[in-house]
Amino acid sequence: MYVYRPAALPAKAPVVVALHGCTQSAQVYSANAGLNTFAERHGFLVVYAETTTANNANKCFNWFQPGDTRRGQGEAASIRQMVAHAATAYGTDTGRVQVTGLSAGGAMTSVMLAAYPDVFAAGAVVAGIPYGCGTDVVSAFGCMSPGVDRTPAAWAQAVRDAHPGYAGPWPRVGIWHGVAGRVAESTTSFPLTVELHAMGCPAGCL
C-alpha cells in the first residue's frame, strides 16, 4: 500500500482508493495516474493498493478468483482493510470513500463496489470487467475478449449475491472504456452498464 497525502489535507477528508493494472505497482500508478494532482487541488487522500507476484505472476489483481473477490476474503478484504486503516491513521471520512482502477484494477473496482457497497460511495471503472464475469484464468480471458453475453437479470444477480441481503444505497459508478484496447474489448463496458441498470440503478447512479 502506498499513500499520497496532500500537503494540506483537511480533517475528515475523502478517500480515493486506486488500483493499478497488470505488471504495475502502486508507486508507478501513483506517478502516472494524475490522481495526486487532483488530491492536492481538492483535498483528498489517495490510497494506492498493490498486489504482488506472490498473488499473481503478472501482478494483476485477481478479479476472477472467487477466493479474492468475495466479501471478507482475499484481496477484496485486504483492500477493505486499507480503507479502515486510512480512517484510523489519517482521520478520513468513512462516508466519502471512492474506488477507481485501470484494466485489472478496473475489474477489481467492480469487485469492491459489488462486495462492499456499504463502504464505497462511488467508483470509476476504467477499461474493466463486470463483477462475476470470470471464475478462473480461462474464463477471465473470455471476459476480456470477445466478452461474455448474459441476460441483464443474470448480471444483476451476480452483484446482489456479492452481499446478500444488502438493502442500502448502491454506489454511484462511472464507466470509462476506449475503443482501441488490445486486452479488454470495448464490449466489456456494455455488460457493466446492463448490470447496473438491471439492479434498478437510480437516476444519477451512472
C-alpha positions as CSV (number, residue, x, y, z in Angstrom):
1,M,0.0,0.0,0.0
2,Y,1.2,3.5,-0.9
3,V,-0.5,6.6,0.4
4,Y,-0.4,10.1,-1.1
5,R,-1.3,12.7,1.5
6,P,-1.7,16.3,0.2
7,A,0.3,19.0,2.0
8,A,-2.9,20.5,3.4
9,L,-5.2,17.5,4.0
10,P,-8.4,18.7,5.7
11,A,-10.0,17.0,8.6
12,K,-12.5,14.2,7.7
13,A,-11.1,14.2,4.1
14,P,-12.5,11.9,1.4
15,V,-10.5,8.9,0.2
16,V,-9.9,7.6,-3.2
17,V,-8.6,4.0,-3.4
18,A,-6.6,3.5,-6.7
19,L,-6.0,0.0,-8.1
20,H,-3.2,-0.5,-10.7
21,G,-3.2,-2.6,-13.8
22,C,-1.2,-5.7,-14.5
23,T,2.7,-5.5,-14.2
24,Q,2.3,-2.2,-12.4
25,S,3.0,-1.2,-8.9
26,A,1.3,1.3,-6.5
27,Q,4.1,3.8,-6.9
28,V,4.2,3.5,-10.7
29,Y,0.4,4.1,-10.8
30,S,0.8,7.0,-8.4
31,A,3.4,8.6,-10.7
32,N,1.3,8.2,-13.8
33,A,-2.4,8.3,-13.0
34,G,-2.7,12.0,-12.3
35,L,-4.7,11.5,-9.1
36,N,-2.1,13.2,-6.9
37,T,-2.6,16.5,-8.7
38,F,-6.4,16.3,-8.1
39,A,-5.7,15.3,-4.5
40,E,-3.7,18.5,-3.9
41,R,-6.4,20.6,-5.7
42,H,-9.4,19.1,-4.0
43,G,-8.1,17.9,-0.6
44,F,-8.5,14.1,-0.6
45,L,-6.3,11.2,0.4
46,V,-5.2,8.6,-2.2
47,V,-4.6,5.0,-1.1
48,Y,-2.8,3.0,-3.8
49,A,-3.3,-0.6,-3.2
50,E,-0.8,-3.1,-4.6
51,T,-0.9,-6.8,-5.3
52,T,2.3,-8.9,-5.6
53,T,3.8,-11.6,-7.7
54,A,3.0,-14.0,-4.8
55,N,-0.7,-13.4,-5.5
56,N,-0.4,-13.2,-9.3
57,A,2.7,-13.8,-11.5
58,N,1.8,-10.7,-13.6
59,K,0.9,-8.5,-10.6
60,C,-2.7,-8.4,-11.7
61,F,-5.4,-8.1,-9.1
62,N,-7.2,-11.4,-9.0
63,W,-10.7,-10.1,-10.1
64,F,-11.5,-13.6,-11.5
65,Q,-10.6,-15.7,-8.4
66,P,-13.6,-16.4,-6.1
67,G,-11.2,-16.5,-3.1
68,D,-10.2,-12.9,-3.8
69,T,-13.5,-11.4,-4.9
70,R,-15.8,-12.4,-2.1
71,R,-16.7,-10.1,0.8
72,G,-14.3,-10.8,3.7
73,Q,-11.9,-12.8,1.7
74,G,-8.5,-12.4,0.0
75,E,-7.6,-9.3,-1.9
76,A,-11.0,-7.8,-1.6
77,A,-10.8,-8.0,2.2
78,S,-7.2,-6.6,2.2
79,I,-8.4,-3.5,0.2
80,R,-11.2,-3.0,2.6
81,Q,-8.7,-3.1,5.5
82,M,-6.7,-0.4,3.8
83,V,-9.8,1.9,3.9
84,A,-10.2,1.2,7.6
85,H,-6.5,2.0,8.2
86,A,-6.9,5.3,6.3
87,A,-9.7,6.3,8.6
88,T,-7.7,5.4,11.7
89,A,-4.3,6.8,10.6
90,Y,-5.4,9.9,8.7
91,G,-8.9,10.7,10.2
92,T,-10.6,10.3,6.8
93,D,-14.4,10.4,6.3
94,T,-15.7,6.8,6.1
95,G,-18.8,8.2,4.3
96,R,-16.8,9.6,1.4
97,V,-14.7,6.7,0.1
98,Q,-14.4,6.1,-3.6
99,V,-12.5,3.5,-5.6
100,T,-11.1,3.5,-9.1
101,G,-8.8,1.3,-11.2
102,L,-7.4,0.6,-14.6
103,S,-7.7,-2.7,-16.5
104,A,-7.3,-5.5,-13.9
105,G,-7.6,-2.7,-11.3
106,G,-10.8,-1.6,-13.1
107,A,-12.1,-5.1,-12.8
108,M,-11.2,-5.2,-9.2
109,T,-13.0,-1.9,-8.8
110,S,-16.2,-3.7,-9.9
111,V,-15.4,-6.3,-7.2
112,M,-15.1,-3.7,-4.5
113,L,-18.3,-1.9,-5.5
114,A,-20.2,-5.2,-5.5
115,A,-18.8,-6.7,-2.4
116,Y,-18.7,-3.6,-0.3
117,P,-21.5,-1.2,-1.4
118,D,-21.7,-0.2,2.3
119,V,-18.1,1.1,2.2
120,F,-17.8,2.8,-1.2
121,A,-19.9,5.8,-2.1
122,A,-18.8,5.8,-5.7
123,G,-16.4,4.2,-8.2
124,A,-14.9,4.6,-11.6
125,V,-14.2,1.5,-13.7
126,V,-11.5,2.2,-16.4
127,A,-11.2,-0.5,-19.1
128,G,-12.5,-3.0,-16.6
129,I,-14.8,-6.1,-16.4
130,P,-18.2,-6.6,-14.8
131,Y,-18.4,-8.3,-11.5
132,G,-18.8,-12.1,-11.5
133,C,-17.7,-12.5,-15.2
134,G,-14.8,-14.9,-14.7
135,T,-14.1,-17.5,-12.1
136,D,-10.7,-18.8,-13.2
137,V,-7.9,-17.8,-15.7
138,V,-9.5,-19.4,-18.7
139,S,-12.9,-17.7,-18.2
140,A,-11.1,-14.4,-17.4
141,F,-9.6,-14.3,-20.9
142,G,-13.0,-14.9,-22.4
143,C,-14.4,-12.0,-20.4
144,M,-11.7,-9.7,-21.8
145,S,-12.1,-10.9,-25.4
146,P,-14.6,-11.4,-27.1
147,G,-16.6,-10.7,-23.9
148,V,-19.5,-12.6,-22.2
149,D,-23.1,-12.4,-23.1
150,R,-25.6,-12.8,-20.3
151,T,-29.1,-11.6,-19.5
152,P,-29.4,-8.3,-17.6
153,A,-31.0,-10.3,-14.7
154,A,-28.1,-12.7,-14.6
155,W,-25.5,-9.8,-14.4
156,A,-27.5,-8.1,-11.7
157,Q,-27.9,-11.2,-9.7
158,A,-24.1,-11.7,-9.6
159,V,-23.8,-8.3,-7.9
160,R,-26.6,-8.9,-5.4
161,D,-25.0,-12.3,-4.5
162,A,-21.8,-10.5,-3.6
163,H,-23.5,-9.0,-0.5
164,P,-26.7,-11.0,0.1
165,G,-29.4,-9.1,1.9
166,Y,-27.9,-5.7,1.4
167,A,-30.7,-3.1,1.3
168,G,-28.8,0.2,1.4
169,P,-27.9,2.6,-1.4
170,W,-25.7,1.4,-4.2
171,P,-22.6,3.4,-5.1
172,R,-22.5,5.8,-8.0
173,V,-20.5,4.4,-10.9
174,G,-18.6,5.9,-13.8
175,I,-17.6,3.5,-16.7
176,W,-14.7,4.5,-18.9
177,H,-13.6,2.5,-21.9
178,G,-11.9,3.2,-25.2
179,V,-12.5,1.5,-28.5
180,A,-8.9,0.6,-29.4
181,G,-7.9,-1.5,-26.4
182,R,-5.9,-4.6,-27.2
183,V,-6.6,-6.5,-23.9
184,A,-10.1,-5.8,-22.8
185,E,-12.5,-5.3,-25.7
186,S,-14.7,-2.2,-25.6
187,T,-17.7,-4.5,-25.5
188,T,-16.9,-5.3,-21.9
189,S,-18.3,-1.9,-20.9
190,F,-21.8,-2.9,-22.1
191,P,-22.4,-5.7,-19.5
192,L,-21.2,-3.3,-16.8
193,T,-23.9,-0.8,-17.8
194,V,-26.5,-3.6,-18.1
195,E,-25.5,-4.9,-14.7
196,L,-26.2,-1.6,-13.1
197,H,-29.5,-0.8,-14.9
198,A,-30.9,-4.3,-14.2
199,M,-30.3,-3.7,-10.5
200,G,-32.5,-0.7,-10.7
201,C,-29.7,1.8,-10.6
202,P,-31.4,5.1,-9.9
203,A,-31.1,8.3,-11.8
204,G,-27.6,9.8,-11.3
205,C,-26.1,6.4,-10.4
206,L,-24.3,6.1,-13.8
